[in-house]
Each structure stands twice: as C-alpha cells, then as structure tokens.
Amino acid sequence: MTFDRWNRPRLRHCTLVIDVSGRLTMIVGKERFEIEQVAGSREQFLSMKRYLDGRHTCEEISVVSG
C-alpha cells in the first residue's frame, strides 16, 4: 500500500495539554501550537485528530469532520 504524503496528512505523535485557563496547546516535538476554537467543539476536534494517520485523504477527512 502506498501513501501520497501530500494528500494524506499524517501526524505521527503529538501531546495535547489543557492549561488551567482552558487553553488547548498541541506539542509536536519541540514546537508548541496554541489551538484556538473557531468552529465546532473540542470533542469534535479530538475525534477528527484520529484521521490524521496517513491513511485518509484530505477529502475523506473533510467529509467526516463536517
């Protein structure tokens, strides 16, 4: 099975941290990204994250994430 790395996003490992103020931070390696909620819920985001495993196309992720 081959994967097109540009069309099938893959997030190998990350850590999600919620601080005391409720902000969500994603840590990937030595980099930190503060996640701002623009649409949807935190639960929807965490559910969608599982599709970033390199097996799903961007189009498929778009369909399942709404």
C-alpha positions in Angstrom: 0.0 0.0 0.0 1.4 3.4 -0.9 0.6 6.7 0.6 0.7 10.1 -1.0 2.2 12.2 1.8 0.8 15.5 0.4 -2.8 14.3 0.1 -2.9 12.1 3.2 -1.9 14.1 6.3 0.0 12.3 8.9 0.5 13.5 12.5 2.8 10.8 14.0 2.8 12.0 17.6 1.6 14.9 19.5 0.7 15.8 23.0 -2.4 17.9 23.8 -2.4 19.9 27.0 -5.2 21.9 28.5 -3.9 24.6 30.9 -5.8 25.9 34.0 -7.4 28.7 31.9 -8.8 26.1 29.5 -6.5 26.8 26.5 -5.5 23.9 24.4 -1.9 23.5 23.4 -0.6 20.9 21.0 3.1 19.9 21.4 4.8 18.3 18.4 8.5 17.6 19.1 9.9 20.8 20.5 7.3 23.0 18.9 4.1 24.3 20.7 0.9 25.4 19.0 -2.0 27.0 20.8 -5.2 25.8 19.3 -8.0 28.4 19.1 -11.5 27.2 18.8 -13.2 28.9 15.8 -15.9 26.3 15.0 -17.1 23.0 16.4 -16.3 21.7 19.8 -13.2 20.4 21.5 -14.7 16.8 21.4 -15.2 17.1 17.6 -11.5 18.2 17.2 -10.2 15.4 19.3 -12.4 12.9 17.3 -11.2 14.3 14.0 -7.5 14.1 15.0 -7.6 10.3 14.7 -7.9 10.6 10.9 -4.5 12.3 10.7 -2.8 8.9 10.5 -1.7 9.0 6.8 -4.4 6.5 5.7 -7.1 9.1 4.9 -7.2 11.7 2.2 -7.9 15.4 2.8 -11.3 14.9 1.1 -12.2 12.0 3.3 -11.3 13.9 6.4 -13.4 16.9 5.2 -16.4 14.6 4.8 -16.2 13.0 8.3 -15.3 16.2 10.1 -18.3 18.1 8.6 
